[in-house]
Amino acid sequence: YNPLFSTLWNQAHRDHRKILVVDRDVAFTGGMNVGDEYGLTKVDGVDPWRDTHVAVTGPTAWEMAVVFAEGWPRAGGTPFELPPLSPDFDDGVPTLVLDSRPGRGHEESAAVLAAIIGGARRYVWITNSYFAPKTALLDLLGDAAARGVDVRLLLPALSDVPIVRHAGHGFFAGLLRRGVRVFEYEASILHAKSLVADDWVSVIGSTNMDYRSFHWNAECNLVFLDTTTAARLREAFESDL
């Protein structure tokens, strides 16, 4: 997708999605790449990366096949058609696929994130690997904390891109003053991108909280409205802490 130096105009555009779809019946997405850093042994002295990925079935898997089918020709692949979605499926967890790419979907993804944070009444816990946000997100987090919401950020203490981590440090003082709690994960490199709010709303995907993800990258995230999924993400967050 968009090889380096292929076009100067689209140089910054990158496909950052992590999608695997099998027979349009089961699909996987989240933060995980394909790399040795996800193995069972240390790489360059660092423990395997901490990440979050999710498996989905049914209509959501079909929707992710659509996302792949749209991105495939942009990487030089031959376009292909997908059969219609079968109406014969069981009701499951209400799920929204947030697909964004340069020129489409970024504002909608940001609006969903803003709605979740703005609608939270008890807590919003966010895990993210590259935190260099725009002012609007800082204000959303600060406003939520000001109205009594437990807002926590779990960010990396180790990073494969140290300059981005240091850029994020510049926002810490302002967030702390407004009541946002900030933690850094020390066990290994944190690469997960997830959010859980009020034991009900969960977000798992590829979007980082930086300018690139909300303007230049193609990204894929899933929003779940489900107590069981939220409980699993809350458990993971507390374990990381």
N, C-alpha and C positions, 0 to 999 in steps of 0.2 A: 504494500500500500504506500503510494507516494514515495518512491525511492529517493534517497538523499540526493539533492542537487538536480532532481529531474525537472522541476519547474521552480523558478525563483518566487513566483507569486504565491504558491501554496507551500512554501518551504516549512512553515511552522506547523502544518497540519499533520497529525499523526493518529493512527488507529490504536487506541489504548484499551479497547475492549478485550475481555478474556472470555471466549464463548466456545463451548463444545456442545454440539447437538447430535444425538444418536437417533436416527430413524424418525425424527420429529416427535418422538415419544418421551424422551428424557433429555434434559439439558443441564448444563453446569455453567455457572458464572460467579464472579466475585473478584477477588484481588489476585488470585494465583496465576503466575506465569508458568511456562515450561522451562525449568532450569535446575541445575545441580543444587542451588541454594535451598530447594525444597526437599532434599534427600534426608537420609538418616544420619549423615556424618557432617562434621564441620567443613566449611569451605573458607579458606583463607583465615582459619582460626575462629570463625564465627559460627555459632550454633545455627541449625536450620531456621529459616525465616518464620515468623509468626504471621499467619494470614487467615482469612476467612473466605470460604467458598460455599456455594449452596447448590443442591440438586433439586430440580423441579420436573414435574411431569404434567401431562394434559395440555390444555390450551396455552399455558405459559411456555412450554417447550416448543409448541408450534409457532408462537409469536417470536421466539428467539431464532427459530429457523428463518423467519421473515427478515429479521435484522441481519442475519448472516447473508441471506440472498441479496439484500440491498448493498451490502458492503463488498461482496465478491467481485462484481464487475469493476468496482473502483480500484481493485488490486490487479486488474487485467484478466480476471477469470471470465469464462463464457457464461452469459446470463442463463438462468434456468427458472422454470416455473415450479411453484409449489401447488400440490392439490389443495382443494378447499379444506378448511378445518372441519373435522367430523363433529356432528352435533351429539354423538354418543359418548359422553364423558360424565364422570361423577363430579358433583360439586366439591370443591376443595377450598383451600385458603384463598380469600380474595387477594389478588396480586396485580400490581401495575408494573408493566415493563416501561422503564424510562430509557429510551434510545436517543442519543444525541450525536450529532456530527457537525462539522463546521458549516454554519449557515442554517442549521435546523435543530431544534430541540433543546438547546442550551438554556434558553429563557424559561422554558417549561420545566426543565429539571430543577433550575434554581427556585422557581415558584413553588414546586412541591416541597423542597427542602424548607423554604421559608414558612410554608403553611404548617408543616410538622412542628417546627420550633415555635412558631407563633401560637399554635394551638395547644402546646403542652401545658399541663396543669401541675404535674408532680415532678417529673424528671425528664431530662434529655441527656443521654450518655453517648458520646461520639468517639469512635476510634478512627484515626486517620494517619496516614504515613507521611504525607507531604503537606504541611500546613503553612500556607502563605496566602491568606484569604484577602478578599476585598473588604472595604469598610462596611458594606451592607451586612455581611455575615457577622462581623464583630458586633454591630449594633443589635442584630437579632439575638445573639447569645447574651449580650449584656442586658437587654430589655427583659429576656426571659428570667435571668437570675434576679433582676430587680423586683419582679413580681412573685418571687418566692420559689421558682422552679429550681430543682437541683440540677445544675448544668455542669457536666464534667467532660473534659477533653483528655483522651489518652493518646499521646503522641510518642514518637520514637526517641529514645536516648542514644541509639545507634542508628546510623543511616548510610545507605549507599550513595546518597547525594547530600553530603554535609552542608553545602551552601544553602540548600533549601531549608534544612533544619535550623540553621542559624538565622535565616530570614524570618522564620516563624517566631524566634525568641523576641523579636522586636515588638510583638503584639502581647506578650505575656503580662507585662506590668498593667496595661490598660484593662485586660480581661480580669486579672486578679482584683483590681480595684473595684470592679463592677460585680464581684461575687462569683465569677466563673472559676471553677477548680480545675487546675491543670496538672496532669501526671505524665511522667515519661517512663516508657517501658524499657527495662534494662536487660532482660534475659537474652534477647537476640534482636535482629533487625525486624521492626514492626512494619508490615506491609499491608495490613488489613484496612478496609474502608467500610465501616458499618456504623449504624445508628440504631438506638432503641429508645423508645419514649413511652412512658406511662403504661408499661406492661401490655402494650397493644400494637404499636406501630414499629416496624422494623425496616431497615434499608440495608441491603447488601449489594455491593457492586464494585466498579472499577474507578469511580470518580474520586480524585483527591481534592482537598480544599485549597486549590490554588488557581491562578489565572488560566493556566494552560488547560486544565480539565473543563473549565466553564466557557472557554472561547475557541480553543484550537483543536482539541482532541475529539475523536469519536469515542463515546463512552456508553456503557450499558449498566443499568442498575435496576434492582427489583425492590418494590415496596410491598410489604406484607401487612395485612390487618389480621392479626392472629395472636392469641394469648400464648399458645405453646411456642411459637417461633420467637416471640418476644422474651419468653422465659429462658429459652436456650441462649439468646444473645446476651441477656442480662447476666446469666450464669458465667458466660465466657468473659464478659467485662470484669466481673468481680474476681474471677480467677486470675486474670491478667494483673489486676491491681495487687 
